[in-house]
């Protein structure tokens, strides 16, 4: 059994800035508690920052920790793997204490909704099967109608 704490900025790790629209950092909680069947992160989005459009090969659970955020779900149109049209089909507000399940292969984005306030959440990435690698596919997009490439 291992214990950790999400508070404070100690042990924070920079993220790949190609995957976010603004300043974002995280703590890798799964390493601290030696979790084996899921990757667990505390992700902190500075004012107005959010993920770029992406999808995972496994399920994901988000738990709001601080501030206000949102989860936006998109539908893909077209057959091209890296250049296709999208349409937002749902926007879910995320507040402190909210929990949401995102099924595998769901095209989405999440993060802070306010240019003046921060947001953080716990992300639990559930492995698609034992000993599998959790994979995320990231996209450049306008968040409205077009995906222009895989990042």
MARVO-506638 format. One line per 10 residues: for each residue x, y, z of C-alpha. Coordinates in steps of 0.001 Angstrom, whole numbers. Example, Ala and Ser with C-alpha at 12.3 -4.5 7.8 and 13.67 -1.06 7.14 Angstrom:
REM residues 2
12300/-4500/7800  13670/-1060/7140
END
This chain:
REM residues 151
0/0/0  1340/3447/-917  30/6902/-41  496/10281/-1731  -1122/13736/-1706  -2288/15932/-4590  -1904/19262/-2750  834/21772/-3489  3144/22130/-6453  5906/19774/-5286
6756/16950/-7713  5049/18783/-10550  6027/17729/-14041  5844/19774/-17204  3611/18445/-19943  4130/18296/-23700  3116/21834/-24680  2061/20614/-28139  -915/18925/-26437  -2293/21987/-24596
-3457/25495/-25516  -1837/27218/-22535  229/26664/-19423  -468/23289/-17849  1414/21034/-15445  725/17728/-13729  1710/15300/-11029  1952/11613/-11916  107/10026/-9011  153/6452/-10311
3968/6352/-9995  3786/7531/-6373  1256/4881/-5330  2587/2165/-7666  -749/1695/-9510  -519/-1002/-12197  -3890/-1084/-14011  -4293/2642/-14639  -2326/5851/-15079  -3409/8566/-12621
-2561/12252/-12985  -3389/15471/-11158  -3558/17965/-14042  -3507/21702/-13361  -4700/24074/-16096  -3691/27718/-15769  -6256/30377/-16713  -7993/29392/-19971  -5705/26451/-20767  -7148/23214/-22084
-6112/20059/-23867  -6021/19950/-27607  -8474/17608/-29272  -7633/13976/-28522  -8882/10429/-27995  -7635/7481/-25931  -7505/3737/-26600  -8862/3097/-23087  -11520/4632/-20870  -10817/7787/-18866
-12334/9174/-15665  -12015/12862/-14717  -12646/14166/-11191  -12862/17943/-10718  -10565/19148/-7919  -10358/22950/-8127  -12100/25701/-10078  -14405/25368/-13078  -13694/23469/-16243  -15426/21758/-19092
-15382/18587/-21130  -16354/18924/-24793  -17209/15881/-26902  -16878/15899/-30708  -18049/13717/-33568  -15705/12986/-36467  -16860/13319/-40091  -14842/11891/-42971  -12472/8991/-43457  -9060/10668/-43449
-7005/9777/-40362  -5370/13175/-39960  -7520/15740/-41790  -11259/15575/-41132  -14276/17601/-40067  -15619/17696/-36523  -18769/18842/-34777  -19170/19507/-31049  -21993/17305/-29814  -21829/17905/-26060
-20354/20312/-23512  -20277/19263/-19868  -19400/21703/-17077  -16907/20357/-14559  -16891/21728/-11033  -15068/20710/-7870  -16179/17194/-6942  -17731/16350/-10325  -16825/12995/-11850  -17257/11965/-15478
-16494/8794/-17452  -15169/9167/-21020  -15428/5977/-23100  -12442/4854/-25184  -12139/6378/-28677  -14247/9432/-27740  -12919/12584/-29414  -12765/15279/-26718  -11046/18208/-25012  -11073/19372/-21372
-9624/22100/-19199  -10249/25585/-17799  -13239/27514/-19142  -12317/30899/-17730  -9411/33116/-18842  -9283/34465/-15259  -9473/31217/-13246  -7521/28003/-12930  -8908/24470/-13032  -7515/21134/-11966
-8713/17555/-12159  -7620/14033/-11453  -7419/12000/-14676  -7583/8225/-14360  -6608/6515/-17600  -7808/2916/-17454  -5716/431/-19416  -7703/-1215/-22220  -6457/-4655/-21117  -3841/-6127/-18767
-253/-5138/-19563  -1440/-2896/-22427  -27/545/-23107  -2452/3428/-22730  -2250/5514/-25898  -3551/8981/-26682  -3870/10385/-30190  -3581/14204/-30284  -4889/16529/-33037  -4469/20119/-34183
-7913/21645/-34694  -9909/24851/-34574  -12236/23256/-31947  -15158/24003/-34284  -15170/22314/-37689  -11708/21132/-38843  -8930/18832/-37717  -5802/19639/-39698  -3277/17030/-38525  -2195/14480/-35944
333/15928/-33506
END
